[in-house]
């Protein structure tokens, strides 16, 4: 089945009785769509904005068991995540990078301490281990991370974890869900619920934001997979519903590769306030983060706090010989983690478990709380299994562990600095498209390798409807260099307008909207 928004809306207009309607097009919701559809259930996913617009495009780009979760005693979560890391490495090989991490040690005992802890991490990985943890000398540490601060450096420890492109995986999951028989629609928010005489939800009210058309959709079950917006959705169901989640903000700074001229990532296991800090090569840049700050309110565009920015820069300066400043930051992006509300109000966010749990409201809505990207597939499996155990759906076995994700292509020579690697098996289509029009061969921005055929492909094959969809999530230019993305908005808007049959007013509005958005990713004007 073609990945086409209009085809999904045709199905919506038929007023079918769906088995599962999923609210939310991030990691969890898309995973549920793949799982439900692959079991043969009539599945519809509705996303209020674009796929992975929120938290799911703003991660540290790691597929990991969670080294620091072991310190919190979450061994079962680590074991589960390491298994899922292996599943993703197999099913989305085109996006998965086996990433080597280096921990620098500035005490004589640090090397032994971290090697022992990470050896347990290796043991928990079992057959799915990506590589064996090893102790390396001071000279080998400097060779691995040339810009590491050498003052009092004693040794290093090397371990392995996974890295990926989060927004691209989300898109590929949406495509996979459609291939399995689901229908997925972006810019289609749920605005309310239909209930029967007993108060049970039997449908949802939703609006096509592109045309302003409203719908009432019948369904046997509803899954709330809206992450940090869970409380908002549940208040539509029950106005007096208490808070199920608390949002925690994490920010990331994007720097040029000169600050970390290595294919190996840097991991600082304990910063001044007890957090973990990563500096990871990604799309020929370096992502440095993250923070863990409790936030009072949710937003699709959360703003980094000055103290968060200062914390990351100050920590990076302590460990790198080239000290980054605000002027060096190409982009800053913020994401919100949907943490299960703690019973202890004094509990710090970094102490709240990242494990997931399922909650059912009195009206029958099933909500996923917590979790993380790495375990999205298991979370989805648990949701559908729960619906089956509640006899809301007939028993059918889970198949998602064996389903190849759209684009999956095993290769031993992927160039992770080439932005086109994310297309996997779609790359041939992209290359053929480039040859059909000389305009498609022009670069979106002179400093980056994305060409205009990616814009065309995004509109024709990836359900991109707005400039932001292309520059933030189909390509990752906004996250790599916000000023370059802002400068590219007009060129992208004009091409999209031609493809989508839009007028000059649409172009002007899109450029203005994106420019305001991009300003939030730029630290120094």
Helices and strands as residue ranges (DSSP letters): H 5-13, E 17-23, H 27-38, E 43-46, G 55-57, E 62-63, H 67-71, H 75-91, E 97-105, H 110-125, G 126-128, E 134-137, H 138-144, E 155-163, H 166-179, E 183-185, E 190-195, E 201-208, E 213-224, G 227-229, H 230-237, E 245-256, G 257-260, E 265-268, E 277-282, E 285-289, E 293-294, H 306-319, G 326-328, E 331-340, G 349-351, E 356-360, E 366-370, G 373-375, H 376-389, G 400-402, G 419-426, H 427-434, G 438-441, H 453-461, H 467-468, I 469-474, H 477-480, H 482-500, H 504-519
